[in-house]
């Protein structure tokens, strides 16, 4: 059985308050995009040992700590699953604010649910997924969602970038999420993401903000320069996704996005027609 776990971008991101448990309440829109990994799960050849083999982009953790393996163990504890052999080809960059690891975990849960006829509804899978990571539950539904709480309280939102072209620019630097949160001063936004997202895309610039940008850009000014370049090259909107370090731009045409991508020769770039 094979599937293609996709990435996401954040449309707006307000860090509203720090919680007593040390996490932060936020407000953002998770938007699925067609940049994917590849995940295959098949019965274990020997029937005894569950394994995870990774290919493609280097995954900097042992298999047992990978979210895909954690997803398997989560279901195995509850349903006594048989051993499987899992193969993960990583294409979505890590440490990029694109949710690749979370998507892999969510898709693993859905695949295992189908393979072994567990009969879990999406709401049940989302509850399980949220124990693996704050944004994992989003990938169970995999449609535009307004996220609140720590990113795990989801409600459908009416926003579409269909017909647009997305340019992702991932420089050869990463951003540690915990450090990024430590540098933000939480505060309710004057205007909610839900309100701003209803505006036309060409009106988002300057209104739809990511609260991580000021402190992350201060530490890594090259990210600010990338965002400024993307806008100068014709994007209707540009922002950092999540806590970074990917900067994305929304373009009106494939050609504009492809021309812009050629500018960033020292970065990984992805042009994604939506």
Residue frames as qw, qx, qy, qz and C-alpha x, y, z in Angstrom:
[[0.000, 0.890, 0.456, 0.000, 0.00, 0.00, 0.00],
 [0.469, 0.029, 0.044, 0.882, 1.43, 3.38, -0.98],
 [0.004, -0.915, -0.403, 0.035, 0.45, 6.99, -0.36],
 [0.461, 0.426, 0.009, 0.778, 1.85, 10.48, -0.86],
 [0.351, -0.716, -0.420, 0.433, 1.89, 12.59, 2.33],
 [0.319, 0.721, 0.199, 0.582, 1.63, 16.25, 1.36],
 [0.344, -0.052, -0.325, 0.879, 2.98, 19.44, 2.91],
 [0.074, -0.864, -0.498, 0.007, 1.13, 22.51, 4.17],
 [0.276, 0.338, -0.126, 0.891, 1.71, 26.22, 4.42],
 [0.163, -0.589, -0.584, 0.534, 0.44, 28.61, 7.07],
 [0.088, 0.621, 0.331, 0.705, -1.72, 31.49, 5.90],
 [0.311, -0.720, 0.138, -0.605, -1.26, 33.95, 8.74],
 [0.709, -0.187, -0.613, 0.294, -0.05, 32.94, 12.19],
 [0.259, -0.733, 0.160, -0.608, -0.96, 34.80, 15.37],
 [0.500, -0.048, -0.745, 0.440, 0.68, 33.71, 18.63],
 [0.370, -0.707, -0.318, -0.512, -2.11, 34.67, 20.98],
 [0.497, -0.720, 0.305, -0.375, -0.92, 33.69, 24.46],
 [0.299, 0.342, -0.864, 0.218, 1.40, 31.46, 26.43],
 [0.777, -0.371, -0.368, -0.350, -0.43, 28.65, 28.23],
 [0.587, -0.664, 0.389, -0.249, 0.22, 27.45, 31.79],
 [0.954, -0.060, 0.274, 0.103, 1.54, 24.17, 30.34],
 [0.423, -0.507, 0.452, 0.599, 4.27, 26.04, 28.45],
 [0.404, 0.366, 0.672, 0.501, 2.67, 25.69, 25.02],
 [0.068, 0.257, -0.031, -0.963, 1.15, 28.62, 23.11],
 [0.457, 0.616, 0.609, -0.202, -2.35, 29.25, 21.84],
 [0.153, -0.254, 0.469, 0.832, -2.29, 30.38, 18.25],
 [0.587, 0.614, 0.372, -0.373, -4.51, 31.19, 15.30],
 [0.062, -0.433, 0.662, 0.608, -3.58, 30.19, 11.77],
 [0.839, 0.367, 0.056, -0.398, -4.94, 28.68, 8.59],
 [0.491, -0.271, 0.778, 0.283, -3.35, 25.40, 7.51],
 [0.654, 0.587, -0.096, -0.468, -3.47, 25.07, 3.73],
 [0.825, -0.073, 0.524, 0.198, -2.53, 21.78, 1.99],
 [0.306, 0.766, -0.385, -0.413, -0.11, 21.97, -0.93],
 [0.963, 0.258, 0.004, -0.084, 0.97, 19.40, -3.57],
 [0.258, 0.653, -0.687, 0.190, 4.55, 18.86, -2.39],
 [0.919, -0.255, -0.020, -0.300, 4.78, 15.26, -1.21],
 [0.254, -0.462, 0.849, -0.034, 6.80, 12.51, 0.39],
 [0.728, 0.086, -0.565, -0.378, 6.16, 8.87, -0.52],
 [0.420, -0.345, 0.721, -0.430, 5.15, 6.29, 2.10],
 [0.700, 0.078, -0.631, -0.325, 4.78, 2.56, 1.48],
 [0.483, -0.335, 0.679, -0.440, 3.59, 0.06, 4.09],
 [0.739, 0.148, -0.580, -0.310, 3.56, -3.69, 3.37],
 [0.905, -0.410, -0.006, -0.111, 3.42, -6.80, 5.55],
 [0.292, -0.732, 0.613, 0.059, 6.74, -7.66, 7.18],
 [0.619, 0.402, -0.640, -0.213, 8.64, -10.26, 5.11],
 [0.320, 0.150, -0.890, 0.287, 9.46, -12.31, 8.21],
 [0.540, -0.551, -0.525, -0.360, 6.25, -11.51, 10.07],
 [0.665, -0.417, -0.455, 0.420, 8.17, -10.67, 13.24],
 [0.393, -0.408, -0.110, 0.817, 9.82, -7.25, 13.12],
 [0.264, 0.911, 0.316, 0.002, 8.43, -3.85, 12.13],
 [0.566, -0.185, 0.186, 0.782, 10.98, -1.75, 10.27],
 [0.259, 0.931, 0.170, -0.194, 11.18, 1.74, 8.81],
 [0.638, -0.031, 0.324, 0.697, 13.65, 2.52, 6.02],
 [0.134, 0.889, 0.143, -0.413, 14.13, 6.13, 4.90],
 [0.624, 0.251, 0.397, 0.624, 15.34, 7.40, 1.53],
 [0.184, 0.839, 0.267, 0.438, 15.76, 10.76, -0.16],
 [0.050, -0.789, 0.256, -0.556, 16.43, 13.75, 2.09],
 [0.410, 0.127, -0.771, 0.471, 18.42, 12.79, 5.17],
 [0.604, -0.654, -0.270, -0.367, 16.25, 12.17, 8.23],
 [0.224, 0.510, -0.601, 0.573, 18.21, 13.15, 11.32],
 [0.596, -0.360, 0.471, -0.542, 16.71, 10.70, 13.81],
 [0.105, -0.142, 0.983, 0.046, 16.76, 6.94, 14.38],
 [0.336, -0.230, -0.729, -0.551, 13.80, 5.00, 12.92],
 [0.332, -0.455, -0.792, 0.235, 12.21, 4.32, 16.31],
 [0.110, -0.505, -0.320, 0.794, 11.92, 8.08, 16.97],
 [0.051, -0.071, -0.520, -0.850, 10.50, 8.89, 13.54],
 [0.478, 0.105, 0.295, -0.820, 6.87, 10.02, 13.66],
 [0.696, 0.150, -0.522, -0.470, 5.90, 7.28, 11.20],
 [0.474, 0.034, -0.850, 0.228, 7.16, 4.62, 13.58],
 [0.106, 0.045, 0.591, -0.799, 5.50, 6.43, 16.50],
 [0.619, 0.087, -0.119, -0.771, 2.21, 6.35, 14.58],
 [0.680, 0.067, -0.709, -0.171, 2.56, 2.59, 14.10],
 [0.287, 0.013, -0.801, 0.526, 3.41, 2.04, 17.78],
 [0.340, -0.011, 0.291, -0.894, 0.41, 4.15, 18.82],
 [0.770, 0.060, -0.242, -0.588, -1.98, 1.86, 16.95],
 [0.592, 0.163, -0.784, 0.086, -0.06, -1.30, 17.80],
 [0.008, -0.110, 0.717, -0.689, -0.57, -0.64, 21.52],
 [0.533, 0.110, 0.283, -0.790, -4.32, -0.42, 21.01],
 [0.831, 0.305, -0.043, -0.463, -5.01, -2.99, 18.29],
 [0.704, -0.295, 0.631, 0.136, -2.13, -5.48, 18.43],
 [0.613, 0.697, -0.201, -0.313, -1.14, -4.87, 14.82],
 [0.939, 0.050, 0.175, 0.291, 1.00, -7.41, 12.97],
 [0.449, -0.506, 0.305, 0.670, 4.52, -6.47, 11.95],
 [0.564, 0.799, 0.209, -0.009, 4.95, -4.31, 8.83],
 [0.604, -0.085, 0.236, 0.756, 7.75, -3.03, 6.64],
 [0.144, 0.932, 0.260, -0.210, 7.58, 0.74, 6.06],
 [0.586, 0.105, 0.266, 0.758, 9.50, 2.70, 3.43],
 [0.009, 0.915, 0.262, -0.307, 9.56, 6.51, 3.53],
 [0.553, 0.316, 0.219, 0.739, 10.98, 8.63, 0.71],
 [0.196, -0.758, -0.276, 0.558, 11.57, 12.15, 2.04],
 [0.401, 0.493, 0.356, 0.685, 11.11, 14.97, -0.46],
 [0.224, -0.912, -0.194, -0.282, 9.54, 17.65, 1.76],
 [0.364, 0.489, -0.484, 0.628, 12.39, 19.56, 3.46],
 [0.592, -0.512, -0.552, 0.288, 12.74, 19.14, 7.22],
 [0.367, -0.496, -0.228, 0.753, 12.85, 22.13, 9.59],
 [0.172, 0.180, 0.448, 0.859, 11.05, 24.14, 6.97],
 [0.303, 0.239, 0.340, -0.857, 7.65, 24.97, 8.47],
 [0.482, 0.150, -0.555, -0.661, 5.93, 22.68, 5.96],
 [0.742, -0.170, 0.378, -0.527, 4.73, 19.93, 8.29],
 [0.585, 0.363, -0.682, -0.248, 6.37, 17.04, 6.44],
 [0.143, 0.146, -0.924, 0.325, 6.94, 14.82, 9.48],
 [0.425, 0.160, 0.538, -0.710, 3.43, 15.48, 10.80],
 [0.692, 0.353, -0.223, -0.588, 1.94, 14.60, 7.43],
 [0.428, 0.290, -0.855, -0.045, 3.93, 11.37, 7.26],
 [0.091, -0.008, 0.854, -0.512, 2.57, 10.37, 10.69],
 [0.557, 0.274, 0.296, -0.726, -1.04, 11.22, 9.85],
 [0.676, 0.375, -0.444, -0.453, -0.91, 9.34, 6.56],
 [0.243, 0.217, -0.934, 0.149, 0.64, 6.34, 8.32],
 [0.334, 0.117, 0.695, -0.626, -2.32, 6.29, 10.72],
 [0.661, 0.380, 0.018, -0.647, -4.78, 6.43, 7.83],
 [0.530, 0.387, -0.711, -0.250, -2.96, 3.71, 5.87],
 [0.080, 0.118, -0.939, 0.314, -2.80, 1.35, 8.86],
 [0.484, 0.204, 0.472, -0.708, -6.46, 2.02, 9.61],
 [0.711, 0.409, -0.217, -0.529, -7.34, 0.92, 6.08],
 [0.392, 0.395, -0.829, -0.058, -4.89, -2.00, 5.84],
 [0.146, -0.001, -0.929, 0.340, -6.12, -3.65, 9.03],
 [0.371, -0.498, -0.604, -0.499, -9.79, -2.63, 8.82],
 [0.232, -0.127, -0.631, 0.729, -9.70, -0.85, 12.18],
 [0.102, -0.694, -0.665, -0.259, -12.80, 1.16, 11.29],
 [0.299, -0.500, -0.292, 0.759, -11.61, 4.40, 12.88],
 [0.252, 0.890, 0.367, 0.099, -13.48, 7.54, 11.79],
 [0.431, 0.605, -0.087, 0.664, -11.57, 10.66, 10.80],
 [0.364, -0.800, 0.115, -0.463, -12.44, 12.28, 14.13],
 [0.891, -0.433, 0.119, 0.063, -10.93, 9.31, 16.01],
 [0.800, 0.256, 0.027, 0.542, -7.81, 9.34, 13.82],
 [0.143, 0.774, -0.071, 0.613, -7.46, 13.10, 14.37],
 [0.624, -0.734, 0.128, -0.234, -7.61, 12.62, 18.15],
 [0.922, -0.183, 0.139, 0.310, -4.86, 10.00, 17.94],
 [0.612, 0.529, 0.048, 0.586, -2.82, 12.14, 15.54],
 [0.123, -0.889, 0.070, -0.435, -2.91, 15.13, 17.90],
 [0.780, -0.599, 0.163, 0.079, -0.99, 13.09, 20.48],
 [0.827, 0.107, 0.191, 0.517, 1.90, 12.83, 18.01],
 [0.330, -0.034, 0.112, 0.937, 2.12, 16.55, 17.17],
 [0.182, 0.494, 0.365, -0.768, 0.02, 19.69, 17.26],
 [0.426, 0.474, -0.262, -0.725, -0.49, 19.90, 13.49],
 [0.104, -0.091, 0.969, 0.206, -0.78, 16.16, 12.80],
 [0.363, 0.461, 0.735, -0.340, -4.57, 16.16, 13.10],
 [0.339, 0.647, -0.107, -0.675, -4.85, 18.66, 10.23],
 [0.175, 0.389, -0.780, -0.459, -3.45, 16.14, 7.77],
 [0.283, 0.236, 0.919, -0.138, -6.22, 13.66, 8.58],
 [0.383, 0.727, 0.438, -0.365, -8.72, 16.11, 7.08],
 [0.485, -0.080, 0.496, 0.715, -6.26, 17.65, 4.60],
 [0.179, 0.732, 0.459, 0.470, -8.36, 20.62, 3.55],
 [0.127, 0.489, -0.190, 0.842, -8.04, 24.31, 4.47],
 [0.574, -0.580, -0.569, 0.103, -8.60, 24.60, 8.20],
 [0.138, -0.781, 0.228, -0.565, -8.62, 27.41, 10.73],
 [0.732, -0.131, -0.582, 0.329, -6.50, 26.13, 13.62],
 [0.284, -0.765, 0.218, -0.535, -6.67, 27.45, 17.16],
 [0.880, -0.464, 0.093, 0.030, -5.55, 26.10, 20.53],
 [0.456, -0.588, 0.539, 0.396, -2.02, 24.76, 20.03],
 [0.261, 0.400, -0.645, -0.597, -2.97, 24.07, 16.41],
 [0.002, -0.050, -0.998, -0.024, -5.15, 21.09, 17.23],
 [0.321, 0.546, 0.597, -0.492, -8.59, 22.74, 17.33],
 [0.151, -0.048, 0.645, 0.747, -9.69, 22.70, 13.71],
 [0.444, 0.605, 0.510, -0.421, -12.63, 24.14, 11.80],
 [0.555, 0.405, 0.524, 0.503, -13.14, 24.28, 8.01],
 [0.032, -0.679, -0.021, 0.733, -12.46, 27.66, 6.41],
 [0.631, 0.674, 0.381, 0.055, -13.57, 28.93, 3.02],
 [0.024, -0.827, 0.377, 0.416, -10.33, 29.93, 1.29],
 [0.877, 0.283, 0.345, 0.179, -8.98, 28.76, -2.05],
 [0.139, -0.694, 0.441, 0.552, -5.77, 29.41, -3.96],
 [0.696, 0.305, 0.624, 0.182, -6.97, 27.36, -6.93],
 [0.510, 0.808, 0.202, 0.217, -5.57, 28.76, -10.18],
 [0.135, -0.931, 0.339, -0.003, -2.62, 30.37, -8.39],
 [0.830, 0.290, -0.382, 0.285, 0.98, 29.14, -8.48],
 [0.621, -0.776, 0.109, 0.028, 3.01, 28.73, -5.33],
 [0.574, 0.568, -0.464, 0.363, 6.76, 29.26, -5.11],
 [0.773, -0.629, -0.001, 0.083, 8.53, 27.77, -2.09],
 [0.431, 0.694, -0.440, 0.373, 12.06, 28.93, -1.32],
 [0.845, -0.530, -0.032, 0.059, 13.92, 26.89, 1.30],
 [0.213, 0.828, -0.482, 0.193, 17.38, 28.31, 2.11],
 [0.746, 0.114, -0.614, 0.232, 20.15, 26.08, 3.53],
 [0.011, -0.246, 0.607, -0.755, 19.37, 27.18, 7.09],
 [0.424, -0.461, -0.768, -0.135, 16.80, 25.84, 9.52],
 [0.274, -0.511, 0.217, -0.785, 14.84, 27.38, 12.37],
 [0.238, -0.107, -0.903, 0.342, 14.44, 25.62, 15.70],
 [0.334, -0.611, -0.527, -0.487, 10.75, 25.81, 16.58],
 [0.579, -0.616, -0.438, 0.306, 11.30, 25.95, 20.34],
 [0.406, -0.223, -0.018, 0.886, 13.77, 28.84, 19.96],
 [0.022, -0.366, -0.432, -0.824, 11.38, 30.65, 17.62],
 [0.449, -0.689, -0.531, -0.204, 8.57, 30.46, 20.21],
 [0.583, -0.496, -0.315, 0.561, 10.89, 31.71, 22.97],
 [0.299, -0.090, 0.122, 0.942, 11.55, 34.92, 21.03],
 [0.156, -0.501, -0.530, -0.667, 7.91, 35.84, 20.41],
 [0.125, 0.077, 0.529, -0.836, 5.87, 38.06, 22.72],
 [0.007, 0.439, 0.874, 0.209, 2.34, 36.61, 22.54],
 [0.183, 0.316, 0.252, -0.896, -0.56, 39.02, 22.08],
 [0.488, 0.567, 0.656, -0.103, -4.03, 38.84, 20.51],
 [0.308, 0.146, 0.456, 0.822, -4.04, 40.24, 16.99],
 [0.232, 0.290, 0.135, -0.919, -6.02, 43.37, 16.17],
 [0.716, 0.285, -0.201, -0.605, -7.67, 41.45, 13.32],
 [0.778, -0.152, 0.603, -0.086, -8.20, 37.70, 13.31],
 [0.168, -0.237, 0.814, 0.503, -6.74, 35.47, 10.63],
 [0.301, 0.454, 0.839, 0.006, -10.28, 34.29, 9.88],
 [0.227, 0.853, 0.251, -0.397, -11.31, 37.85, 9.00],
 [0.017, -0.706, 0.459, 0.539, -8.25, 38.68, 6.92],
 [0.332, -0.081, 0.880, 0.329, -8.30, 35.43, 4.96],
 [0.415, 0.639, 0.633, -0.135, -11.69, 36.41, 3.53],
 [0.156, 0.823, -0.155, -0.523, -10.05, 39.30, 1.65],
 [0.809, 0.578, -0.102, 0.017, -8.75, 38.85, -1.92],
 [0.875, -0.125, -0.005, 0.467, -5.18, 37.47, -2.03],
 [0.452, 0.513, 0.022, 0.729, -3.81, 40.71, -3.46],
 [0.290, -0.788, 0.033, -0.542, -4.95, 42.48, -0.27],
 [0.874, -0.401, -0.239, 0.135, -3.21, 40.09, 2.15],
 [0.622, 0.241, -0.238, 0.706, 0.22, 41.75, 2.08],
 [0.035, 0.345, -0.284, 0.894, 0.60, 43.86, 5.21],
 [0.640, -0.321, 0.045, -0.696, -2.61, 42.44, 6.71],
 [0.977, -0.131, -0.123, -0.113, -2.08, 38.68, 6.93],
 [0.062, 0.779, -0.569, 0.254, 0.97, 38.36, 9.18],
 [0.870, -0.087, -0.454, 0.171, 3.14, 35.66, 10.71],
 [0.447, -0.877, 0.109, -0.139, 4.14, 36.58, 14.28],
 [0.864, -0.267, 0.192, 0.383, 7.36, 34.56, 13.98],
 [0.625, 0.642, 0.105, 0.431, 8.73, 36.75, 11.20],
 [0.045, -0.949, 0.183, -0.251, 10.09, 39.74, 13.19],
 [0.588, -0.656, 0.473, 0.002, 12.30, 37.69, 15.53],
 [0.866, 0.094, 0.419, 0.255, 13.27, 35.04, 12.98],
 [0.534, 0.770, 0.092, 0.337, 14.14, 37.67, 10.38],
 [0.209, -0.922, 0.300, -0.127, 16.24, 39.53, 12.98],
 [0.701, -0.438, 0.549, 0.121, 18.25, 36.36, 13.59],
 [0.582, 0.093, 0.673, 0.448, 18.35, 35.31, 9.91],
 [0.208, 0.647, 0.004, -0.734, 18.12, 38.46, 7.76],
 [0.005, 0.175, -0.790, -0.587, 18.55, 36.41, 4.58],
 [0.121, 0.456, 0.882, -0.018, 14.97, 35.21, 5.08],
 [0.141, 0.762, 0.279, -0.567, 13.69, 38.78, 5.04],
 [0.043, 0.515, -0.506, -0.691, 15.64, 39.38, 1.84],
 [0.094, 0.123, 0.935, 0.318, 14.09, 36.30, 0.22],
 [0.151, 0.663, 0.685, -0.260, 10.59, 37.50, 1.12],
 [0.098, 0.749, -0.026, -0.655, 11.33, 40.98, -0.25],
 [0.034, -0.315, 0.732, 0.603, 12.73, 39.50, -3.48],
 [0.165, 0.343, 0.918, 0.115, 9.70, 37.26, -3.99],
 [0.165, 0.783, 0.449, -0.397, 7.40, 40.28, -3.71],
 [0.023, 0.677, -0.323, -0.661, 9.62, 42.31, -6.05],
 [0.079, -0.157, 0.864, 0.472, 9.46, 39.48, -8.57],
 [0.402, -0.099, -0.479, -0.775, 5.69, 39.73, -8.85],
 [0.243, -0.284, -0.909, 0.182, 4.14, 37.70, -6.05],
 [0.342, -0.644, -0.329, -0.600, 0.74, 38.85, -4.87],
 [0.650, -0.688, 0.156, -0.282, 1.61, 37.73, -1.36],
 [0.646, 0.322, -0.620, 0.307, 4.66, 36.29, 0.40],
 [0.591, -0.663, 0.247, -0.387, 5.26, 35.03, 3.92],
 [0.078, 0.378, -0.903, 0.190, 7.22, 32.60, 6.03],
 [0.755, -0.228, -0.493, -0.368, 5.45, 29.30, 6.65],
 [0.813, -0.466, -0.328, 0.123, 5.15, 28.36, 10.32],
 [0.490, -0.807, 0.163, 0.285, 8.34, 29.04, 12.24],
 [0.324, 0.804, -0.445, -0.226, 10.35, 28.81, 9.00],
 [0.214, -0.543, 0.202, 0.787, 12.62, 28.65, 7.27],
 [0.334, 0.375, 0.701, 0.507, 10.60, 28.28, 4.05],
 [0.184, 0.458, 0.080, -0.866, 9.36, 31.49, 2.44],
 [0.383, 0.405, 0.790, 0.255, 6.49, 31.13, -0.01],
 [0.147, 0.309, -0.126, -0.931, 5.03, 33.42, -2.62],
 [0.496, 0.508, 0.687, -0.152, 1.62, 33.30, -4.31],
 [0.060, -0.291, 0.469, 0.832, 1.79, 34.12, -8.02],
 [0.618, 0.449, 0.191, -0.616, -0.85, 34.63, -10.68],
 [0.795, 0.514, -0.248, -0.208, 0.99, 32.52, -13.28],
 [0.951, -0.131, 0.124, 0.252, 3.35, 29.57, -13.59],
 [0.636, 0.560, -0.029, 0.530, 5.73, 31.60, -15.74],
 [0.133, -0.844, 0.213, -0.475, 6.15, 34.36, -13.16],
 [0.790, -0.545, 0.254, -0.117, 6.80, 31.81, -10.42],
 [0.930, 0.120, 0.116, 0.328, 9.28, 29.84, -12.53],
 [0.410, 0.717, -0.116, 0.551, 11.18, 33.02, -13.45],
 [0.396, -0.792, 0.257, -0.386, 11.29, 34.01, -9.79],
 [0.939, -0.303, 0.153, 0.046, 12.54, 30.55, -8.78],
 [0.790, 0.422, -0.065, 0.439, 15.57, 30.93, -11.09],
 [0.001, -0.856, 0.234, -0.460, 16.73, 33.84, -8.90],
 [0.627, -0.625, 0.382, -0.266, 17.34, 31.68, -5.83],
 [0.715, 0.439, -0.544, -0.008, 20.25, 29.57, -7.04],
 [0.186, 0.354, -0.793, 0.460, 21.57, 28.80, -3.55],
 [0.515, -0.059, 0.536, -0.666, 18.20, 27.60, -2.22],
 [0.159, 0.231, 0.948, 0.150, 15.87, 24.67, -2.78],
 [0.364, 0.206, -0.019, -0.908, 12.90, 25.90, -4.78],
 [0.226, 0.307, 0.923, 0.045, 9.56, 24.31, -5.64],
 [0.311, 0.100, -0.212, -0.921, 7.03, 25.70, -8.15],
 [0.139, 0.255, 0.942, -0.167, 3.59, 24.28, -7.43],
 [0.309, -0.202, -0.406, -0.836, 0.57, 25.07, -9.63],
 [0.220, 0.139, 0.768, -0.584, -2.52, 25.00, -7.44]]
